[in-house]
Amino acid sequence: MDIGRIDGIHGSVPVNPLSRAGRAEQAYGASAPASADRVSISPEASLVSKALQLPEVRADRLSEVRELIQQGRFDTVDRLEKALDGFLRTEGL
């Protein structure tokens, strides 16, 4: 057995991709019109897609806010309402 050969067991065999394509067209009908695919995106998937497009988190600002919350110097209710109002306005809700 010669494993150093690159031409296969039966020697080199020509490849003719056009004949394969021709057989596929005959089998599946190349002239038939293609049906259009449709995709439906759920509201949840749309929201996730929008969230993934948001800018990256600023770690320094996040650390600062966490520290303010731990110290009790961050008015979370007022800030949360402002943030939610802005989000709802942006989304048209």
C-alpha distance (Angstrom), angle and dihedral (degrees) to the residues before:
residue distance angle dihedral
M1 . . .
D2 3.79 . .
I3 3.82 109.8 .
G4 3.78 92.6 175.9
R5 3.79 93.8 74.7
I6 3.78 118.5 103.5
D7 3.79 97.8 -169.1
G8 3.82 97.4 76.9
I9 3.77 129.8 -120.4
H10 3.80 96.1 -62.6
G11 3.77 96.7 38.7
S12 3.78 125.5 -102.4
V13 3.78 115.4 -29.1
P14 3.82 120.9 -160.7
V15 3.78 117.1 -120.7
N16 3.77 117.8 -138.4
P17 3.83 109.2 -171.6
L18 3.81 92.6 176.4
S19 3.79 92.8 66.1
R20 3.81 91.1 52.1
A21 3.80 91.0 50.3
G22 3.77 90.5 48.9
R23 3.80 91.4 53.9
A24 3.80 91.1 49.3
E25 3.81 91.2 51.6
Q26 3.78 90.7 50.4
A27 3.81 92.7 48.1
Y28 3.80 97.4 45.7
G29 3.79 102.2 27.9
A30 3.78 111.6 -111.0
S31 3.79 93.2 -154.5
A32 3.83 95.8 57.6
P33 3.82 112.4 107.6
A34 3.77 114.0 -110.1
S35 3.78 115.8 -117.6
A36 3.78 115.5 -124.3
D37 3.79 117.4 -111.6
R38 3.78 117.9 -133.8
V39 3.78 128.7 -156.3
S40 3.78 126.6 -162.6
I41 3.80 118.7 -160.7
S42 3.80 118.4 -154.4
P43 3.82 119.2 -132.1
E44 3.81 88.7 -113.9
A45 3.80 92.3 53.9
S46 3.80 90.0 47.7
L47 3.80 90.4 52.7
V48 3.80 91.6 48.8
S49 3.80 89.9 49.7
K50 3.80 90.6 53.1
A51 3.81 91.3 46.8
L52 3.80 90.8 53.0
Q53 3.81 89.4 55.2
L54 3.81 93.0 56.6
P55 3.79 117.9 110.1
E56 3.79 118.8 -94.4
V57 3.79 119.8 -84.4
R58 3.78 115.8 -94.6
A59 3.81 101.1 -128.7
D60 3.82 93.3 -163.8
R61 3.81 92.8 54.6
L62 3.80 91.3 44.4
S63 3.82 91.1 53.4
E64 3.79 90.4 48.9
V65 3.81 92.8 51.2
R66 3.81 92.3 46.7
E67 3.79 90.1 52.7
L68 3.82 91.8 49.3
I69 3.82 90.5 50.5
Q70 3.80 92.1 49.7
Q71 3.81 90.1 50.3
G72 3.79 91.7 49.1
R73 3.81 92.0 -119.8
F74 3.78 96.5 114.6
D75 3.79 115.1 87.9
T76 3.80 95.5 -143.2
V77 3.82 98.5 178.3
D78 3.82 95.3 54.8
R79 3.79 93.7 41.6
L80 3.79 91.9 46.8
E81 3.80 91.8 51.5
K82 3.81 91.0 49.7
A83 3.79 91.5 48.6
L84 3.80 93.0 47.8
D85 3.81 92.3 46.7
G86 3.80 90.3 51.3
F87 3.81 92.0 47.5
L88 3.81 93.6 47.8
R89 3.82 91.0 47.2
T90 3.81 90.8 49.7
E91 3.81 91.5 50.0
G92 3.81 92.4 45.1
L93 3.80 93.5 -120.1
